[in-house]
Amino acid sequence: LRLITRPVADARDSQSPILFKKADKYSAPNVAGMAWLAVDTECDVHYEITMTGLHQQKHLELYLETIPFEVPGAPVNRKLLEEFSGNYLEGFRLDINSNDLANLETHVCYLEVYSREHKRALLRAKLKNVKVPNNCFQGDSDNELPSLTYTKLNDPGTNNIHTYDSKCYHSGRFYNDGDQWASSFVPCQMCSCYNRRVK
């Protein structure tokens, strides 16, 4: 047994590694991987992934995917972190805004390895317990709490625009602007989504 020293990456400051799972039944049976993701005090996102069973795939992409919560029709926000090839990637992003950093703590988040060659996801990992330093949230004072509610992020009076800015949430699922559905609360009543409001 031989031990090799290696400087620890900032991503390894995370509480624990995340296990990648095959994205679908079409992924090769021996594909597996681990990931680390951490946010430092400068509000930079650091990540490291190591995989096996990909046979030196080229044209891979690492995505960060956030969902407010897992219900049918929930809006998905995908951000390309980096393009790479091979079985290992270590990197960081300096340009993640404070709302997206807040989503790391408040939303359901996934890391996804996507193959441009095969035009499909190969591996996915659900992030758990990502800690974002308090100084990374918007605010004028140390005592101000971040505004993280869905309605605040999509308030028409603010400049916060997200990919899900035209969705309505009702009865445990999201609906697109213009959608109509039967109410689950009042029989024979139709509901609709119009400008982020249920009518």
FIKOLZA-1660 file (N, C-alpha, C; in steps of 0.1 Angstrom, whole numbers, plus 5000, padded with zeros to 4 digits):
% residues 199
   i   px   py   pz ch aa at
   1 5008 4988 5000  A  L  N
   1 5000 5000 5000  A  L CA
   1 5009 5012 5000  A  L  C
   2 5006 5021 4991  A  R  N
   2 5014 5034 4990  A  R CA
   2 5005 5046 4991  A  R  C
   3 5008 5055 5000  A  L  N
   3 5000 5067 5002  A  L CA
   3 5006 5078 4994  A  L  C
   4 4998 5085 4988  A  I  N
   4 5002 5097 4980  A  I CA
   4 4995 5109 4986  A  I  C
   5 5004 5119 4988  A  T  N
   5 4998 5132 4993  A  T CA
   5 4993 5140 4982  A  T  C
   6 4983 5147 4985  A  R  N
   6 4976 5156 4975  A  R CA
   6 4970 5168 4983  A  R  C
   7 4972 5180 4977  A  P  N
   7 4966 5191 4984  A  P CA
   7 4951 5190 4983  A  P  C
   8 4945 5194 4994  A  V  N
   8 4930 5193 4995  A  V CA
   8 4924 5204 4987  A  V  C
   9 4914 5201 4978  A  A  N
   9 4907 5212 4971  A  A CA
   9 4897 5218 4980  A  A  C
  10 4893 5230 4977  A  D  N
  10 4883 5237 4985  A  D CA
  10 4869 5229 4984  A  D  C
  11 4867 5222 4974  A  A  N
  11 4854 5215 4973  A  A CA
  11 4854 5204 4983  A  A  C
  12 4865 5199 4987  A  R  N
  12 4865 5188 4997  A  R CA
  12 4862 5194 5011  A  R  C
  13 4860 5207 5013  A  D  N
  13 4856 5213 5025  A  D CA
  13 4842 5210 5028  A  D  C
  14 4835 5204 5019  A  S  N
  14 4820 5201 5021  A  S CA
  14 4819 5190 5032  A  S  C
  15 4807 5189 5037  A  Q  N
  15 4805 5180 5048  A  Q CA
  15 4808 5165 5045  A  Q  C
  16 4805 5161 5033  A  S  N
  16 4807 5148 5028  A  S CA
  16 4806 5147 5013  A  S  C
  17 4811 5136 5007  A  P  N
  17 4810 5135 4993  A  P CA
  17 4796 5131 4989  A  P  C
  18 4792 5133 4976  A  I  N
  18 4779 5130 4971  A  I CA
  18 4781 5119 4961  A  I  C
  19 4773 5109 4962  A  L  N
  19 4774 5097 4953  A  L CA
  19 4766 5100 4940  A  L  C
  20 4772 5099 4928  A  F  N
  20 4765 5100 4916  A  F CA
  20 4758 5087 4913  A  F  C
  21 4746 5088 4907  A  K  N
  21 4738 5076 4903  A  K CA
  21 4736 5077 4888  A  K  C
  22 4734 5066 4882  A  K  N
  22 4731 5066 4868  A  K CA
  22 4718 5074 4865  A  K  C
  23 4719 5082 4855  A  A  N
  23 4708 5091 4852  A  A CA
  23 4695 5084 4847  A  A  C
  24 4698 5073 4840  A  D  N
  24 4687 5065 4834  A  D CA
  24 4691 5051 4831  A  D  C
  25 4682 5043 4827  A  K  N
  25 4685 5028 4824  A  K CA
  25 4694 5026 4812  A  K  C
  26 4697 5037 4804  A  Y  N
  26 4705 5035 4793  A  Y CA
  26 4720 5038 4796  A  Y  C
  27 4723 5043 4808  A  S  N
  27 4737 5045 4811  A  S CA
  27 4744 5031 4813  A  S  C
  28 4757 5031 4810  A  A  N
  28 4765 5019 4811  A  A CA
  28 4764 5014 4826  A  A  C
  29 4763 5001 4828  A  P  N
  29 4761 4995 4841  A  P CA
  29 4773 4998 4851  A  P  C
  30 4785 5000 4846  A  N  N
  30 4796 5002 4855  A  N CA
  30 4800 5017 4857  A  N  C
  31 4791 5026 4853  A  V  N
  31 4794 5040 4855  A  V CA
  31 4791 5044 4869  A  V  C
  32 4800 5051 4875  A  A  N
  32 4798 5056 4889  A  A CA
  32 4806 5068 4891  A  A  C
  33 4804 5075 4902  A  G  N
  33 4812 5087 4905  A  G CA
  33 4809 5093 4919  A  G  C
  34 4817 5102 4923  A  M  N
  34 4815 5110 4935  A  M CA
  34 4818 5124 4932  A  M  C
  35 4811 5133 4940  A  A  N
  35 4813 5147 4938  A  A CA
  35 4814 5154 4952  A  A  C
  36 4821 5165 4952  A  W  N
  36 4822 5174 4964  A  W CA
  36 4818 5188 4959  A  W  C
  37 4810 5195 4967  A  L  N
  37 4807 5209 4963  A  L CA
  37 4807 5217 4976  A  L  C
  38 4813 5229 4976  A  A  N
  38 4814 5238 4987  A  A CA
  38 4814 5252 4983  A  A  C
  39 4809 5261 4991  A  V  N
  39 4809 5275 4989  A  V CA
  39 4818 5281 4999  A  V  C
  40 4828 5289 4995  A  D  N
  40 4838 5294 5004  A  D CA
  40 4833 5308 5009  A  D  C
  41 4841 5314 5018  A  T  N
  41 4838 5327 5024  A  T CA
  41 4838 5339 5014  A  T  C
  42 4844 5337 5002  A  E  N
  42 4843 5347 4992  A  E CA
  42 4831 5345 4983  A  E  C
  43 4823 5335 4986  A  C  N
  43 4810 5332 4979  A  C CA
  43 4813 5326 4965  A  C  C
  44 4824 5319 4964  A  D  N
  44 4828 5311 4952  A  D CA
  44 4824 5297 4954  A  D  C
  45 4818 5291 4943  A  V  N
  45 4814 5277 4944  A  V CA
  45 4825 5268 4938  A  V  C
  46 4830 5259 4947  A  H  N
  46 4841 5250 4943  A  H CA
  46 4835 5236 4941  A  H  C
  47 4839 5229 4931  A  Y  N
  47 4834 5215 4929  A  Y CA
  47 4845 5206 4924  A  Y  C
  48 4843 5193 4927  A  E  N
  48 4853 5183 4923  A  E CA
  48 4845 5171 4920  A  E  C
  49 4847 5164 4909  A  I  N
  49 4841 5151 4906  A  I CA
  49 4851 5141 4901  A  I  C
  50 4849 5129 4905  A  T  N
  50 4857 5118 4900  A  T CA
  50 4848 5107 4896  A  T  C
  51 4850 5101 4885  A  M  N
  51 4841 5091 4879  A  M CA
  51 4849 5079 4874  A  M  C
  52 4842 5068 4872  A  T  N
  52 4848 5056 4867  A  T CA
  52 4838 5050 4857  A  T  C
  53 4843 5042 4847  A  G  N
  53 4835 5035 4838  A  G CA
  53 4831 5043 4826  A  G  C
  54 4836 5055 4824  A  L  N
  54 4832 5063 4812  A  L CA
  54 4842 5061 4800  A  L  C
  55 4853 5054 4801  A  H  N
  55 4862 5051 4790  A  H CA
  55 4866 5064 4783  A  H  C
  56 4871 5074 4791  A  Q  N
  56 4876 5086 4785  A  Q CA
  56 4866 5093 4776  A  Q  C
  57 4854 5095 4780  A  Q  N
  57 4844 5102 4772  A  Q CA
  57 4849 5116 4769  A  Q  C
  58 4845 5121 4758  A  K  N
  58 4849 5135 4754  A  K CA
  58 4836 5143 4754  A  K  C
  59 4837 5156 4755  A  H  N
  59 4826 5165 4754  A  H CA
  59 4815 5163 4765  A  H  C
  60 4820 5163 4777  A  L  N
  60 4811 5162 4789  A  L CA
  60 4808 5176 4794  A  L  C
  61 4797 5178 4801  A  E  N
  61 4793 5190 4807  A  E CA
  61 4788 5188 4821  A  E  C
  62 4792 5196 4830  A  L  N
  62 4787 5195 4844  A  L CA
  62 4777 5206 4846  A  L  C
  63 4765 5203 4850  A  Y  N
  63 4754 5212 4853  A  Y CA
  63 4750 5212 4868  A  Y  C
  64 4746 5224 4872  A  L  N
  64 4739 5225 4885  A  L CA
  64 4725 5228 4883  A  L  C
  65 4716 5220 4888  A  E  N
  65 4702 5221 4886  A  E CA
  65 4695 5224 4899  A  E  C
  66 4686 5234 4899  A  T  N
  66 4679 5237 4911  A  T CA
  66 4664 5237 4908  A  T  C
  67 4656 5232 4918  A  I  N
  67 4641 5231 4917  A  I CA
  67 4636 5236 4931  A  I  C
  68 4626 5244 4931  A  P  N
  68 4621 5249 4944  A  P CA
  68 4617 5237 4953  A  P  C
  69 4609 5228 4948  A  F  N
  69 4607 5215 4955  A  F CA
  69 4601 5206 4944  A  F  C
  70 4602 5193 4947  A  E  N
  70 4599 5182 4937  A  E CA
  70 4584 5179 4937  A  E  C
  71 4578 5186 4927  A  V  N
  71 4564 5184 4925  A  V CA
  71 4562 5184 4910  A  V  C
  72 4551 5178 4904  A  P  N
  72 4549 5179 4890  A  P CA
  72 4549 5193 4884  A  P  C
  73 4556 5195 4873  A  G  N
  73 4556 5208 4867  A  G CA
  73 4565 5218 4873  A  G  C
  74 4573 5214 4883  A  A  N
  74 4581 5224 4890  A  A CA
  74 4591 5230 4880  A  A  C
  75 4594 5243 4881  A  P  N
  75 4603 5249 4872  A  P CA
  75 4618 5245 4876  A  P  C
  76 4625 5242 4866  A  V  N
  76 4639 5238 4867  A  V CA
  76 4649 5249 4862  A  V  C
  77 4659 5252 4870  A  N  N
  77 4669 5262 4866  A  N CA
  77 4682 5254 4865  A  N  C
  78 4687 5254 4853  A  R  N
  78 4700 5247 4850  A  R CA
  78 4711 5257 4847  A  R  C
  79 4722 5255 4853  A  K  N
  79 4734 5263 4851  A  K CA
  79 4746 5255 4847  A  K  C
  80 4752 5258 4835  A  L  N
  80 4764 5250 4831  A  L CA
  80 4775 5255 4840  A  L  C
  81 4782 5246 4847  A  L  N
  81 4793 5249 4855  A  L CA
  81 4806 5248 4847  A  L  C
  82 4807 5238 4839  A  E  N
  82 4820 5236 4831  A  E CA
  82 4819 5225 4821  A  E  C
  83 4826 5227 4810  A  E  N
  83 4827 5216 4800  A  E CA
  83 4841 5210 4802  A  E  C
  84 4841 5196 4800  A  F  N
  84 4853 5189 4803  A  F CA
  84 4853 5176 4796  A  F  C
  85 4864 5168 4797  A  S  N
  85 4865 5155 4792  A  S CA
  85 4873 5147 4802  A  S  C
  86 4871 5134 4801  A  G  N
  86 4879 5125 4811  A  G CA
  86 4870 5121 4823  A  G  C
  87 4877 5115 4833  A  N  N
  87 4870 5110 4844  A  N CA
  87 4872 5119 4857  A  N  C
  88 4878 5131 4855  A  Y  N
  88 4881 5139 4867  A  Y CA
  88 4879 5154 4863  A  Y  C
  89 4873 5161 4873  A  L  N
  89 4871 5175 4871  A  L CA
  89 4872 5182 4884  A  L  C
  90 4880 5193 4885  A  E  N
  90 4881 5202 4896  A  E CA
  90 4880 5216 4891  A  E  C
  91 4871 5223 4897  A  G  N
  91 4869 5237 4892  A  G CA
  91 4861 5246 4902  A  G  C
  92 4859 5258 4898  A  F  N
  92 4851 5267 4906  A  F CA
  92 4844 5278 4897  A  F  C
  93 4834 5284 4903  A  R  N
  93 4827 5295 4896  A  R CA
  93 4827 5307 4905  A  R  C
  94 4830 5318 4900  A  L  N
  94 4830 5331 4907  A  L CA
  94 4818 5339 4905  A  L  C
  95 4810 5336 4895  A  D  N
  95 4799 5344 4890  A  D CA
  95 4785 5340 4894  A  D  C
  96 4784 5332 4905  A  I  N
  96 4771 5328 4909  A  I CA
  96 4765 5339 4918  A  I  C
  97 4753 5344 4914  A  N  N
  97 4747 5355 4922  A  N CA
  97 4741 5350 4935  A  N  C
  98 4738 5360 4944  A  S  N
  98 4733 5356 4957  A  S CA
  98 4720 5349 4958  A  S  C
  99 4711 5351 4948  A  N  N
  99 4699 5343 4948  A  N CA
  99 4701 5329 4945  A  N  C
 100 4710 5326 4935  A  D  N
 100 4714 5313 4932  A  D CA
 100 4721 5306 4943  A  D  C
 101 4729 5313 4950  A  L  N
 101 4736 5307 4962  A  L CA
 101 4726 5304 4973  A  L  C
 102 4716 5312 4975  A  A  N
 102 4706 5310 4984  A  A CA
 102 4698 5297 4980  A  A  C
 103 4696 5295 4967  A  N  N
 103 4689 5283 4963  A  N CA
 103 4696 5270 4966  A  N  C
 104 4710 5271 4968  A  L  N
 104 4717 5259 4972  A  L CA
 104 4713 5254 4985  A  L  C
 105 4709 5263 4994  A  E  N
 105 4704 5259 5007  A  E CA
 105 4689 5256 5008  A  E  C
 106 4681 5263 5000  A  T  N
 106 4667 5263 5001  A  T CA
 106 4660 5254 4991  A  T  C
 107 4666 5251 4980  A  H  N
 107 4660 5243 4969  A  H CA
 107 4665 5229 4969  A  H  C
 108 4658 5221 4961  A  V  N
 108 4663 5207 4958  A  V CA
 108 4674 5209 4946  A  V  C
 109 4686 5205 4949  A  C  N
 109 4697 5207 4939  A  C CA
 109 4703 5194 4934  A  C  C
 110 4707 5194 4922  A  Y  N
 110 4714 5182 4916  A  Y CA
 110 4726 5187 4908  A  Y  C
 111 4737 5178 4908  A  L  N
 111 4748 5180 4899  A  L CA
 111 4745 5169 4888  A  L  C
 112 4747 5173 4876  A  E  N
 112 4745 5164 4865  A  E CA
 112 4756 5164 4855  A  E  C
 113 4761 5152 4851  A  V  N
 113 4771 5150 4841  A  V CA
 113 4764 5147 4828  A  V  C
 114 4765 5155 4818  A  Y  N
 114 4758 5154 4806  A  Y CA
 114 4768 5151 4794  A  Y  C
 115 4764 5142 4785  A  S  N
 115 4773 5139 4774  A  S CA
 115 4767 5146 4762  A  S  C
 116 4775 5155 4756  A  R  N
 116 4770 5162 4744  A  R CA
 116 4771 5152 4732  A  R  C
 117 4780 5142 4733  A  E  N
 117 4782 5132 4723  A  E CA
 117 4769 5123 4722  A  E  C
 118 4764 5119 4733  A  H  N
 118 4752 5110 4733  A  H CA
 118 4739 5118 4735  A  H  C
 119 4740 5131 4738  A  K  N
 119 4729 5140 4740  A  K CA
 119 4719 5135 4751  A  K  C
 120 4725 5132 4762  A  R  N
 120 4717 5128 4774  A  R CA
 120 4726 5128 4787  A  R  C
 121 4719 5128 4798  A  A  N
 121 4726 5128 4811  A  A CA
 121 4732 5114 4813  A  A  C
 122 4744 5114 4819  A  L  N
 122 4750 5101 4823  A  L CA
 122 4749 5098 4838  A  L  C
 123 4751 5108 4846  A  L  N
 123 4751 5107 4860  A  L CA
 123 4744 5119 4867  A  L  C
 124 4737 5116 4878  A  R  N
 124 4731 5127 4886  A  R CA
 124 4734 5124 4901  A  R  C
 125 4735 5135 4908  A  A  N
 125 4737 5134 4923  A  A CA
 125 4729 5145 4929  A  A  C
 126 4722 5141 4939  A  K  N
 126 4714 5151 4947  A  K CA
 126 4722 5157 4958  A  K  C
 127 4723 5170 4958  A  L  N
 127 4731 5177 4968  A  L CA
 127 4724 5178 4981  A  L  C
 128 4731 5176 4992  A  K  N
 128 4725 5176 5005  A  K CA
 128 4734 5185 5014  A  K  C
 129 4728 5193 5023  A  N  N
 129 4735 5200 5033  A  N CA
 129 4746 5210 5028  A  N  C
 130 4743 5217 5017  A  V  N
 130 4752 5227 5012  A  V CA
 130 4751 5239 5021  A  V  C
 131 4762 5243 5027  A  K  N
 131 4762 5255 5036  A  K CA
 131 4768 5267 5028  A  K  C
 132 4760 5278 5028  A  V  N
 132 4764 5290 5022  A  V CA
 132 4767 5300 5033  A  V  C
 133 4779 5306 5033  A  P  N
 133 4782 5316 5044  A  P CA
 133 4772 5328 5043  A  P  C
 134 4768 5333 5055  A  N  N
 134 4758 5344 5056  A  N CA
 134 4762 5356 5048  A  N  C
 135 4775 5359 5047  A  N  N
 135 4779 5371 5040  A  N CA
 135 4776 5370 5025  A  N  C
 136 4772 5358 5020  A  C  N
 136 4770 5357 5005  A  C CA
 136 4755 5361 5002  A  C  C
 137 4747 5363 5011  A  F  N
 137 4733 5367 5008  A  F CA
 137 4732 5382 5007  A  F  C
 138 4723 5387 4999  A  Q  N
 138 4721 5401 4998  A  Q CA
 138 4716 5407 5011  A  Q  C
 139 4720 5419 5014  A  G  N
 139 4715 5426 5026  A  G CA
 139 4725 5437 5030  A  G  C
 140 4720 5446 5037  A  D  N
 140 4728 5458 5041  A  D CA
 140 4735 5456 5055  A  D  C
 141 4729 5447 5063  A  S  N
 141 4735 5445 5076  A  S CA
 141 4737 5431 5079  A  S  C
 142 4745 5428 5090  A  D  N
 142 4747 5414 5094  A  D CA
 142 4735 5408 5100  A  D  C
 143 4725 5416 5104  A  N  N
 143 4713 5410 5111  A  N CA
 143 4702 5408 5101  A  N  C
 144 4704 5412 5089  A  E  N
 144 4693 5411 5079  A  E CA
 144 4692 5397 5073  A  E  C
 145 4680 5391 5074  A  L  N
 145 4679 5377 5069  A  L CA
 145 4676 5377 5054  A  L  C
 146 4681 5368 5046  A  P  N
 146 4678 5367 5032  A  P CA
 146 4664 5365 5029  A  P  C
 147 4658 5371 5019  A  S  N
 147 4645 5369 5015  A  S CA
 147 4644 5357 5005  A  S  C
 148 4640 5345 5009  A  L  N
 148 4641 5333 5001  A  L CA
 148 4628 5327 4997  A  L  C
 149 4617 5334 5000  A  T  N
 149 4604 5328 4997  A  T CA
 149 4602 5328 4982  A  T  C
 150 4594 5319 4977  A  Y  N
 150 4591 5318 4963  A  Y CA
 150 4584 5331 4958  A  Y  C
 151 4575 5336 4966  A  T  N
 151 4567 5348 4961  A  T CA
 151 4577 5361 4961  A  T  C
 152 4586 5362 4970  A  K  N
 152 4595 5373 4970  A  K CA
 152 4605 5372 4958  A  K  C
 153 4609 5360 4955  A  L  N
 153 4618 5359 4944  A  L CA
 153 4611 5363 4930  A  L  C
 154 4598 5361 4930  A  N  N
 154 4591 5364 4918  A  N CA
 154 4582 5375 4919  A  N  C
 155 4584 5384 4929  A  D  N
 155 4576 5396 4930  A  D CA
 155 4577 5405 4919  A  D  C
 156 4566 5409 4912  A  P  N
 156 4567 5418 4900  A  P CA
 156 4574 5431 4903  A  P  C
 157 4574 5435 4916  A  G  N
 157 4580 5448 4919  A  G CA
 157 4595 5448 4921  A  G  C
 158 4601 5436 4919  A  T  N
 158 4616 5435 4921  A  T CA
 158 4622 5432 4907  A  T  C
 159 4635 5433 4907  A  N  N
 159 4642 5429 4894  A  N CA
 159 4647 5415 4894  A  N  C
 160 4643 5407 4904  A  N  N
 160 4647 5393 4904  A  N CA
 160 4639 5385 4894  A  N  C
 161 4646 5380 4884  A  I  N
 161 4639 5373 4873  A  I CA
 161 4645 5359 4873  A  I  C
 162 4637 5349 4873  A  H  N
 162 4641 5335 4873  A  H CA
 162 4635 5328 4862  A  H  C
 163 4640 5316 4859  A  T  N
 163 4634 5308 4848  A  T CA
 163 4620 5304 4851  A  T  C
 164 4616 5304 4864  A  Y  N
 164 4602 5300 4867  A  Y CA
 164 4594 5312 4870  A  Y  C
 165 4597 5324 4864  A  D  N
 165 4589 5336 4868  A  D CA
 165 4575 5337 4862  A  D  C
 166 4571 5328 4854  A  S  N
 166 4558 5328 4848  A  S CA
 166 4549 5316 4853  A  S  C
 167 4554 5309 4863  A  K  N
 167 4547 5297 4868  A  K CA
 167 4538 5301 4880  A  K  C
 168 4527 5293 4882  A  C  N
 168 4518 5294 4893  A  C CA
 168 4519 5281 4901  A  C  C
 169 4518 5282 4914  A  Y  N
 169 4518 5270 4923  A  Y CA
 169 4505 5268 4929  A  Y  C
 170 4498 5257 4927  A  H  N
 170 4485 5254 4932  A  H CA
 170 4483 5239 4934  A  H  C
 171 4477 5235 4945  A  S  N
 171 4474 5221 4948  A  S CA
 171 4485 5212 4946  A  S  C
 172 4497 5216 4951  A  G  N
 172 4509 5207 4951  A  G CA
 172 4516 5205 4937  A  G  C
 173 4514 5214 4928  A  R  N
 173 4521 5214 4915  A  R CA
 173 4522 5227 4909  A  R  C
 174 4531 5229 4899  A  F  N
 174 4533 5241 4892  A  F CA
 174 4526 5241 4879  A  F  C
 175 4521 5252 4875  A  Y  N
 175 4514 5254 4862  A  Y CA
 175 4520 5265 4854  A  Y  C
 176 4521 5264 4841  A  N  N
 176 4526 5274 4832  A  N CA
 176 4516 5285 4830  A  N  C
 177 4521 5297 4827  A  D  N
 177 4512 5308 4824  A  D CA
 177 4503 5304 4813  A  D  C
 178 4490 5306 4815  A  G  N
 178 4480 5303 4805  A  G CA
 178 4473 5289 4807  A  G  C
 179 4479 5281 4815  A  D  N
 179 4473 5268 4818  A  D CA
 179 4460 5269 4825  A  D  C
 180 4451 5259 4823  A  Q  N
 180 4438 5258 4830  A  Q CA
 180 4437 5244 4835  A  Q  C
 181 4430 5243 4847  A  W  N
 181 4428 5230 4853  A  W CA
 181 4416 5230 4862  A  W  C
 182 4411 5218 4865  A  A  N
 182 4400 5217 4874  A  A CA
 182 4405 5218 4888  A  A  C
 183 4398 5226 4896  A  S  N
 183 4402 5228 4910  A  S CA
 183 4400 5215 4918  A  S  C
 184 4410 5212 4926  A  S  N
 184 4409 5200 4935  A  S CA
 184 4402 5203 4948  A  S  C
 185 4399 5216 4950  A  F  N
 185 4392 5220 4963  A  F CA
 185 4377 5222 4961  A  F  C
 186 4374 5228 4950  A  V  N
 186 4359 5232 4947  A  V CA
 186 4355 5224 4935  A  V  C
 187 4345 5215 4936  A  P  N
 187 4341 5207 4924  A  P CA
 187 4335 5217 4914  A  P  C
 188 4336 5213 4901  A  C  N
 188 4331 5220 4890  A  C CA
 188 4336 5234 4888  A  C  C
 189 4348 5237 4894  A  Q  N
 189 4354 5251 4893  A  Q CA
 189 4367 5249 4885  A  Q  C
 190 4369 5258 4875  A  M  N
 190 4382 5258 4868  A  M CA
 190 4391 5269 4873  A  M  C
 191 4404 5266 4873  A  C  N
 191 4414 5275 4877  A  C CA
 191 4423 5278 4865  A  C  C
 192 4430 5289 4865  A  S  N
 192 4439 5292 4855  A  S CA
 192 4451 5300 4861  A  S  C
 193 4462 5299 4853  A  C  N
 193 4474 5307 4857  A  C CA
 193 4476 5319 4848  A  C  C
 194 4476 5330 4853  A  Y  N
 194 4477 5343 4845  A  Y CA
 194 4486 5352 4853  A  Y  C
 195 4497 5355 4846  A  N  N
 195 4507 5365 4852  A  N CA
 195 4511 5361 4866  A  N  C
 196 4514 5348 4868  A  R  N
 196 4519 5342 4881  A  R CA
 196 4508 5342 4892  A  R  C
 197 4496 5344 4888  A  R  N
 197 4485 5344 4898  A  R CA
 197 4475 5333 4894  A  R  C
 198 4470 5326 4904  A  V  N
 198 4459 5316 4901  A  V CA
 198 4446 5323 4902  A  V  C
 199 4438 5321 4892  A  K  N
 199 4424 5328 4891  A  K CA
 199 4414 5317 4890  A  K  C
% end
